[in-house]
Amino acid sequence: MKKTVLLIYFFLSLFQLQAQLPEGTYRNGSDSLCLEDQRAIFRLTGFAGLSVAQVGEGDYEQVGDFLIIHTGEYSGNKSSSRPLPASRGDSCVVKVVGSNHYPLPTTVLVESRNKSGKLIVGKVTDQEGKVIFTETDKIASLHVSSMGFNAHAIAFEPGNDYLVQLAENEVIEKRSVLLRCELVDEETISLLMLSDDFDIGKNRDRELEKLQKRARRSNRLDKRLKKEYVPYERKF
């Protein structure tokens, strides 16, 4: 009896070991997932709608077929801003450019908010990539966003204009990303993002099952990524 129990335990342990994703870099076109030393870095498109790419990095854990990435500070390219002397008296001009320093016209939403975070007014950039706020006395912050770009927040100071450079990709920081991740074969994995803001809560298993059922109902498609192998270089 003891031998049987030990044998069952051995095979269960072996199965769990095999079910763990091997470390390495998995890629398909511009999509990628890198796993190394319990750290994950990812760039995945399509799960946030259209061709928007979501990027992030952080510690990860595997629960069955689920990969939970606890993102922290992203070390890649992010949006930034710098203040400029005000050019229009009591007004504030916000100019938004892309990574190539060209203006981003008619596609970017710039919102002014008060101290409690409540929206005052939202405006879309004009043909020169600019918006102008004429009533600045209640503004505490400015929020700049556009689909496919890393959103950016600015602590507003009177007497300043702002130049904002938006970086491409939606950057996920300080949130838990939930992926359903399955081994297809020795070098291929199947990925489906179930949530980019996963709240583990009190009953993790129930939340995992709920999100998986939701994905099935919406017929969301997974992605197939293949493992990259670094060529061996012989040293003489």
N, C-alpha and C positions, 0 to 999 in steps of 0.2 A: 504493500500500500504506500509506504513511504517513498519507494522508488518511483511509483506512478506519479505521486504528487510532485516530486522533484523534477521528473521529466516534463510534466505539464508546465511547471514554473519556468523551466529552462527554455521551452519553446515559446512561451509567452514573452519572456525577456528578449529572446532572439527576434521575435516579431516586432516588438516595440523598438528595438535597436535598428532594425531594417527600415522601420517606418519613419525614422528621423531623417530629415533632409540633409544630404551631404553638404558640407560647406563648399563654397565656390561662387563663381559668377555665372548667372543664367541670363541669357539675352535673346531677344527677338526684335530685330530692327533697332528702334530707339528705346524699346522697353528693356529694363534690366532690373535684376535683383541680385545683390551681392551679400553673401552670408559669410562672416568670418569672426571667430572668437566671440560668439554670442552677440555680435553687432550686425545690423542690417542696414544697407543703403539701397534705396529703390527709386526708380523712375518709371511710372506706369501711365499709359494714356488710355483714354476711352471710358474709364470708369466714372469720371466726373462729368461726362457729357461731351459730345462731339469729339474733338481731338485734343482736349485739354490734358496736359501732362501734370501729374502729381508727383512731387519729390519729397523725400525725407530720409531721416536716419535715426537710429537709436538701438537700444537693447531689444532683443526679441526672445520669445518663448514659444514652444510648440505644444499644442494641446490636441492630440489626435491629428486630424487633417487640417487643423487651424493654426495659422501663424499670427501671433499678436506682436506687433512692433510698437514699443513704447518710445515714440519720437521725442528727441530733445532738440537742442539748438542745431540748426542746419548749417553745415560748413560750406555749402556751395554758394552760388550767386544769388543774392537777394536784392530786393528793391531798396533804394536809399533816397535821401533828400538833403538839401542844404539850404539854409536861409540866405536871402539876398536883401539888401536895403529896399524898403518900400518905394515904389515908383509912382504911386498914385494917392498920396496923402493918407486918408483914413481907410482906404481900400486895401485889399490883399489880392495879389495876382499869383495864381498857381499855374506853373507851366509844367507839362508832363511830356517826357521824352522816353524813347525806348533804349535798348542797350546800344544801339548804333548812334544815339544822340539826336535822332530825328524826332520831331514832334509826333505825338499820337493824337490825331484829330478825330473828333466825333465818336470816339469809342470808349472813353474813360469817364467814369463817374467819380466826382469829387464831392464829398459831403462835409458840411460843417456841423459840429456838435457842441453842446454846452457841457458844463462841468459834470452833470449826471449822465452824460453819454446820449442824451436825447437829440434826435435829428433836428437841426434848424432849417437847413435847406440843402438840396442836392442839385448839382449842375453837371452837365456833360461838356467835355472840352470842345472848343471851337476849332476852326480849320487850322489854327496855329498851335493847337494843343494846350490852349489856355482857358482858365475860368477866372472870373473876377467876383470877389465877395465885397459888397459895399457896406454892409453892416457887420462890423467886426467886434463890437463891444461885448457880445455874449459868447463869442467863439472860444472854446477851450481846446479843441482838437480838430484836425482835418483828416479825413479818411479817403484814400485813393484806391480805386479798384477797377478791374476790367477782366473779362473772361480770358483765361489763358495766361494771366500775369500774377505775380506775387503781390497781393494787396499790401498797402503801406499806410501806417498811421503817423501823424505828426502832432507833437505838442505845440499848439499855436502860441506865438508871442506877438503882441501888437508891434507894429512898425516894421514887419518883415513881409517880403514876398517869399515864394518857395519854388525851387527847381526840383522836380521829382523825376527820378530815373527808375522806371519800372523794369524789373527783371522778368523774363519769361518763366513759365511754369507756376503752378500753384504749390507753394511751399507749406508743408504740414509740420508744425512744431508743437511740442508739448500736448499731443493728443495720441491716443492709441489707435493704430490702424489694424483692422482685422482682415486677414486674407484666408480664403480657403485654398490650401496648397496641397496638391497630390502628386505623387510620383507616377509618371506615365511609363517610363522605362528608366534604365540606368543613367541616361543623360538628359531626360526631358521632364519638366514639371508643368502642371496645369495650375494656373493662378486665376482667382476671382476675388476682387475686392468686395467685401461685404459691408464694410463701414470704414470711413476715414475719421470717425470720432466715436470709437467704441467705448461704451460705459460698462465696465465689468459688473458693477452693482453687487448685490448680495448673492445672486444665483447666476454664476457665469455660464453654466451649462445650458440653462433655460434661455439666456440671451443668445448664446451661440446657435441653438436650434431655431429660435425665432427668426434670426437674420438669414439663416440658410433657407428656411421655408419661404421667406419673402423673396429671396433671389430666384428660387425655383418658380414661384408664381409669375414673376416678371420676365422669365426666360432670359436672364442675363447670360451673356456668353463669356466663357473663360478665355484665357490666353495661354499659349504654349510657348515656353521658353526653354532653350537648350543650354546645357552647361558648356562653358568655354574652357578649353584646356590650354595651359601655357606651354609652348614648345620647350622641350628639354634642350638645354645648352650644355654640351660637354665641355668640361674644363680641362685644359691640358697643363 
